[in-house]
Amino acid sequence: MRMIFSVVCLLLLAACNDSSLQGQQAKWEKFVQANRYGTSADIWLVKHNAFGDLERVSVIFGFLDDYKFCDEVAAMYTQRYPADRYSCIIAN
């Protein structure tokens, strides 16, 4: 728990140094890519936007099978919001 709190604090401090949304997102993605949590790969839950781009919605970690859990979440959101499409990609 302390580790997660420390990580969140570091991310907040890093975000303060670059006020642009793109800069903050790039730092977050770089951090996740370099810091695997557990033995399996962490997974991004992504939303396919109207332009065909992938928007990273959240990162899934800490489960025995992160990808399986992410697939379940993606299916749930796709069912709840039929106009949107969600999927999962490996983060690290």
N, C-alpha and C positions, 0 to 999 in steps of 0.2 A: 504494500500500500504506500509506503514511503517513497518507493521508486517511482510509482505512477505519479504521485504528487510532485516529486522533484522534476520529472519529465514535463509535466504540465507547466510548472513554474518556468522552466528553461524555455519552453516554447513561447510562453507569454512574453518573456524578456526579449527573445529573438524577434517576436512580432513587433515589439515597440520600436526596434531599430529600422524597420522597413514598413512604412505606413501603407504602401500600395497592396491591394488585395492579391495581385499576381505575385508580388514578392513574398508575402506571407505564405501563400499556397505553395510556392516553389520550395521554401524552407521546410515546410511541413512534409511535403512529399520526399524531399531529400533525407530528412530525419527518419521517416518511416522506412525508406529503402535501406538505410544503413543500420537500423536497429531492430532486428527481428526479436519478437517476444515469444519465447518458448522454442520448441523444436521444429514445429511446422511453419511454413510460410504464412505471413499475415496477408490478409485479403482486403482489397478495396471493394466496397459496394459502390457501383457506378450507375448513373442515370444517363440514358441516351437522350440528349436534348434535341430540339427541333432542327438544329443545323447538322445533326449527325455526330456531334462531338460527345465525348465521354466526360461527365462531370463527377468527380469523386465526391460521394455523399458522406461516407464514413469508412473507417478502417475497422476490420474485424480481427480480433486477436484474443488469445487466452482460452480457446476451446480445443478439445482433442482434435477435431477436424474443422478448422476455420472455414475451409471452402464449402463444406457441406452446410454449415450454419448460414453462411452468406447466401448460398443458393436458396435456402428456406426463406430468408428475409427478403431476397429479391422476388421470389414467387409471391410472397405475401403482399409486398408493395405493388407489384404488377397487377395482382387481383384487385387490390383496394383502389388503385388508380389506373384503370384500363387504358387511358390515353398515354400513359408513360410506360417506358420500358426500362427495366433494371437488370443488371447482370453483375458478375464478379470477375475481378482480375487480380492476379498475384501482385502483391505490393513489394515483396523483398525475397 
